[in-house]
Amino acid sequence: MSADPRAPVLVGAGQILQRNPSRPPSTGGGQAAAPQLEPLALMEQAARRAADDAKCPGLLSRLDSIRVPRGLWPYENPAHALRNLLGSPGAETALAPISGTTVQRMLTDGAREIAAGRRDAVLIVGAEAEQSKRITKRSGREPDWSEPDAPAPDLEFEKDGRWILPEEIEAGVALPAALFSLYENARRHARGESLAENRKRIAQLWHGFAKVALDNPFAWTREAPSIQAIRDEAPDNKMIAYPYTRRLCADMVVDLGAAVILCSAELAARLGIPRDRWVFLHTGTDCMATPFMSHRMDFLRVPALELAGRRALELSGLEPSEFAHVDLYSCFPAAVQVTAEALGFSLDDPLTVTGGLGYAGGPFNSYVLHALATVMTRLRREPGSLAFISSVGGSFNKHAFGIYSTEPPEAGFQYADLDSEALTLPRRELAADHDGEATIETYALRYTGGEPTLASFACLLDDGRRTWAKSEAPDFLASVLSRETCGRQARLKRGELVGFRS
């Protein structure tokens, strides 16, 4: 099938991984450790690799937009520095907010711009050097990173919007591991699983992800821990928020970078980029206007995710079983389970192409770039096959999806924004500072230094409203670990759990 000249097509992908020595450079006459690249340099290398991957190094001079997901680094506008480093003087500079959905949204926006004839070549690039930074700081030094002067970005995607309410922060569920454990514990209770059965099952799921990472040359973790090693607490695998140990969480302490280049089919053909490098974005959907946790109907499903994910499938006319390559956003096991169940993917099938954020690595805001780059490699090896990528942001309240293939879409690139439909979803009312009895719907148990320190409870009142409570009482913390807490009747007073009825 011939491609529409304005069809958006991915033509290049680059990834980079650097290992930092476990100790600072020697000062006693020994050989000094090799200098470590800062995030900006990692971005530059990833971008150059993407152009080389397209077999068109000159493509960088044709860029008309450079887009960077905001990171843990101090740069005000890294795209401006990259524009100079890469020789792309005419490129727009863009920065996007902190969210796991940022990469897909920047890509989808770029595809829409290309399809409309407003852009021809867009670079999306991101990197982190968090391991290097932390090792340097432990040695008593500060990272020697550049601080390039730069004007404000030409385009700033949606600035960091409010994704959590003050009542939720007060209850102690702002920590990502805690808020996703609310879903994990609620779903465990609904499944009728024991605490032990649930821990084993999610460790088995993550063990499968870790095995995928073994075949990924750009994965941060180079071994697949056993199910027991993932599940059980240990000095190097402390509990973060029950039932999530460190090995069940995303690993942000990595030095990773990735870049993809999107352009029009017309430009790709004109520049002589080989057809076997092309990967088409068939469908992009997203949904950002979703309820805060306090107002969601339950912690079993995410209706906004279902809206955006199912619309992506509908627009493409595809079923989950037709995708040879799937990468579901994997910050925590609950994210994968909820997405798979909502859209019809089997948890028995591989649901990552990289190994996920826990084992391939979760470079803060840019993991999806690595999923995209890996998917592009796989699709080229299997021309005509299909790929599905999901992404999640905020408090499970931001969602974006993309469908890809080496073959152009019959109906052309399609996009859908599901915000207006999400605004009509049913919502619960929040009851602040409730005194009296309530039913515990789900909970998060946070740890500090491997010890439980705070329990947070989402509770339902008889009139259907939701309220929050918390407790630091050792007896209550021990009770949460010894028996099923979901469904118990509790007594609350001014946001504190003061007792169980039974």
Secondary structure, DSSP 8 states (H G I E B T S, - for coil): ----TT-EEEEEEEEEE----SS---SSSS--------HHHHHHHHHHHHHHHTT-GGGGGG-SEEEEE--SS--S-HHHHHHHHHT-TT-EEEEE-SSTTHHHHHHHHHHHHHHTTS-SEEEEEEEEEHHHHHHHHHTT-------------SEE-S-----S-HHHHHHT--SHHHHHHHHHHHHHHHHT--HHHHHHHHHHHHHHHHHHHTT-TT-S--S---HHHHHS-BTTB-EEETTEEGGGS-----EEEEEEEEEEHHHHHHTT--GGG-EEEEEEEEE-----GGGSS-SS--HHHHHHHHHHHHHHT--GGG-SEEE---SSHHHHHHHHHHHT--TTS---SS-HHHHT---TT-HHHHHHHHHHHHHHHSTT-EEEEEEEETTTTEEEEEEEESS--TT--EEEE-HHHHTTS----B--S--EEEEEEEEEEEEETTEEEEEEEEEE-TTS-EEEEEE--HHHHHHHHHS--TT-EEEEETTEEEEE--
